[in-house]
Amino acid sequence: MTTETLPVANRARLEALFLGDAYVDGLGAELVEWDAGCAVYRLVLQARHENFVGTVHGGALFSLADAALGVASNSWGRICMALTVEIQYLTAPRVGDVLVARARERSRTRRTAAYAIDVSSEADGTLRASFQAMCFRTGRWHLGEDAWPEDWRAAH
């Protein structure tokens, strides 16, 4: 996914952190793959994701995309959080569909980063929602600052 490689010891620890998200676990989303600046999540839509109109609740799509954004933006090791998110719901999925959310970093500075997240149907690639997000990159580090080499912290 990317040409940069995370420090090996930190990758497994970060992944354990990402997999420990109780909200995402409750949603039923599965982290498929991730790397520095990108992430892919998968969600099998169930009756619990349906709204009163008979389609999948927009909050389920948002949560799936937000999970991918969270991993992509925090994947460098720096603690990040969303500042703004713009959502476009394009086509309504149904219970039984499998959705895939792909987040990719579009730009990154020391303090902010921009991301594009597409949510599509796994079966036919139909784009269900598109998200644009801006994140704030704090000066704090997952696993503690000492877990990251100084040159890594300076570049990321």
Backbone torsions as a table, in degrees:
resi	resn	phi	psi	omega
1	MET	NA	-37.4	-179.8
2	THR	-136.2	162.3	179.2
3	THR	-90.4	-15.0	178.8
4	GLU	-88.5	144.8	-178.1
5	THR	-116.2	129.4	176.1
6	LEU	-68.2	149.9	171.3
7	PRO	-54.2	126.9	-170.4
8	VAL	-54.6	-45.7	-178.3
9	ALA	-62.0	-32.9	-177.6
10	ASN	-79.8	-27.5	-177.8
11	ARG	-59.3	-48.4	-179.3
12	ALA	-64.4	-38.7	-179.9
13	ARG	-69.1	-39.5	176.4
14	LEU	-65.1	-43.4	179.9
15	GLU	-60.0	-41.2	177.7
16	ALA	-61.6	-38.8	177.0
17	LEU	-62.7	-47.7	-180.0
18	PHE	-61.9	-42.5	-178.2
19	LEU	-71.2	-14.3	-179.7
20	GLY	-87.8	10.1	-178.9
21	ASP	-75.5	106.2	-175.2
22	ALA	-64.8	-36.5	-179.7
23	TYR	-64.8	-47.4	-179.5
24	VAL	-64.0	-38.9	176.8
25	ASP	-61.9	-43.5	178.6
26	GLY	-64.7	-31.9	176.4
27	LEU	-65.9	-31.0	-177.4
28	GLY	97.5	10.1	-178.4
29	ALA	-80.2	148.0	-177.8
30	GLU	-121.2	127.9	174.6
31	LEU	-74.4	115.3	-176.3
32	VAL	-87.7	-48.6	178.8
33	GLU	-160.0	157.8	176.6
34	TRP	-157.9	158.1	175.3
35	ASP	-157.1	-178.0	-178.5
36	ALA	-60.4	116.0	176.7
37	GLY	84.7	6.1	-179.4
38	CYS	-152.6	158.3	179.4
39	ALA	-160.6	151.6	176.9
40	VAL	-130.9	128.2	175.2
41	TYR	-120.1	154.8	-179.9
42	ARG	-131.3	142.2	179.6
43	LEU	-142.3	123.5	172.6
44	VAL	-87.0	117.6	-176.2
45	LEU	-75.1	129.6	-177.9
46	GLN	-120.2	173.2	-179.9
47	ALA	-56.1	-32.8	-179.4
48	ARG	-67.6	-14.5	177.8
49	HIS	-91.2	-3.0	-174.8
50	GLU	-85.4	146.4	176.2
51	ASN	-100.6	-176.5	-176.8
52	PHE	-71.8	-10.8	178.0
53	VAL	-86.0	-16.6	-179.7
54	GLY	99.0	8.2	174.4
55	THR	-115.3	175.7	-179.7
56	VAL	-73.4	134.9	-179.1
57	HIS	-61.0	135.0	178.2
58	GLY	-57.5	-30.1	178.3
59	GLY	-64.1	-30.6	177.7
60	ALA	-68.4	-42.3	177.3
61	LEU	-64.6	-43.7	178.7
62	PHE	-60.0	-47.1	-178.3
63	SER	-62.0	-39.9	178.4
64	LEU	-63.2	-47.4	178.9
65	ALA	-64.7	-39.0	-179.8
66	ASP	-65.5	-35.1	176.5
67	ALA	-62.8	-44.2	178.3
68	ALA	-65.0	-41.0	177.0
69	LEU	-60.8	-44.0	-178.7
70	GLY	-58.9	-45.0	179.9
71	VAL	-70.0	-46.4	-179.0
72	ALA	-58.8	-45.3	-176.1
73	SER	-73.9	-28.7	-179.8
74	ASN	-94.4	-1.2	-173.5
75	SER	-68.2	-18.5	177.7
76	TRP	-78.7	-9.5	-179.1
77	GLY	103.2	-21.5	178.7
78	ARG	-80.6	137.2	178.7
79	ILE	-71.0	123.4	-176.7
80	CYS	-129.0	155.6	176.0
81	MET	-146.8	150.1	-178.5
82	ALA	-68.3	137.0	172.1
83	LEU	-99.2	-46.5	179.0
84	THR	-141.6	149.9	175.0
85	VAL	-140.6	128.8	174.0
86	GLU	-109.8	129.1	-173.8
87	ILE	-118.4	136.0	170.4
88	GLN	-125.3	112.6	175.1
89	TYR	-86.1	121.0	-170.8
90	LEU	-103.4	-49.3	177.8
91	THR	-142.4	143.0	-174.8
92	ALA	-85.5	121.7	173.9
93	PRO	-79.9	169.2	-179.8
94	ARG	-122.4	160.7	174.3
95	VAL	-55.6	136.1	-177.9
96	GLY	102.2	-25.2	175.7
97	ASP	-67.0	154.8	173.4
98	VAL	-113.1	123.8	-179.8
99	LEU	-104.4	147.5	175.9
100	VAL	-126.3	128.3	176.2
101	ALA	-108.6	125.0	179.3
102	ARG	-117.2	117.3	177.6
103	ALA	-105.8	136.6	176.1
104	ARG	-140.1	141.9	179.3
105	GLU	-75.3	132.1	178.2
106	ARG	-101.0	-34.5	175.9
107	SER	-158.5	156.2	-178.4
108	ARG	-150.8	130.8	171.4
109	THR	-119.6	-175.5	-179.9
110	ARG	-60.7	-33.3	-174.0
111	ARG	-115.6	-17.0	179.3
112	THR	-136.6	161.9	174.8
113	ALA	-151.9	144.0	179.8
114	ALA	-110.3	141.8	-176.8
115	TYR	-134.1	147.6	170.2
116	ALA	-114.8	132.5	179.6
117	ILE	-129.9	121.5	176.3
118	ASP	-109.2	136.5	175.4
119	VAL	-113.7	120.3	-177.2
120	SER	-134.6	163.3	176.2
121	SER	-77.3	132.5	-179.6
122	GLU	-64.0	-37.8	-173.4
123	ALA	-65.2	-46.0	-173.7
124	ASP	-128.9	2.6	177.6
125	GLY	77.9	7.1	179.5
126	THR	-58.6	125.7	179.0
127	LEU	-74.1	120.9	-177.5
128	ARG	-98.0	-35.6	-179.8
129	ALA	-157.0	152.2	178.3
130	SER	-131.0	134.1	-177.3
131	PHE	-126.0	144.1	169.8
132	GLN	-123.1	135.5	-177.1
133	ALA	-139.6	148.0	172.9
134	MET	-119.0	131.0	-178.6
135	CYS	-116.8	149.7	172.9
136	PHE	-94.9	131.2	179.7
137	ARG	-103.5	108.3	-177.4
138	THR	-71.2	176.9	174.9
139	GLY	-92.6	8.4	-179.1
140	ARG	-102.4	156.0	-174.7
141	TRP	-123.6	135.9	170.5
142	HIS	-61.1	143.8	177.7
143	LEU	74.8	1.2	-178.4
144	GLY	90.3	145.2	-177.4
145	GLU	-57.2	-36.4	-177.5
146	ASP	-66.6	-16.4	179.7
147	ALA	-74.8	-13.4	-174.5
148	TRP	-114.8	127.8	178.2
149	PRO	-57.6	148.5	-177.4
150	GLU	-57.3	-41.3	179.8
151	ASP	-65.7	-33.3	176.4
152	TRP	-65.9	-48.2	-179.8
153	ARG	-59.8	-39.3	-179.6
154	ALA	-66.5	-35.1	-176.6
155	ALA	-89.9	-17.8	-173.9
156	HIS	-127.8	NA	NA
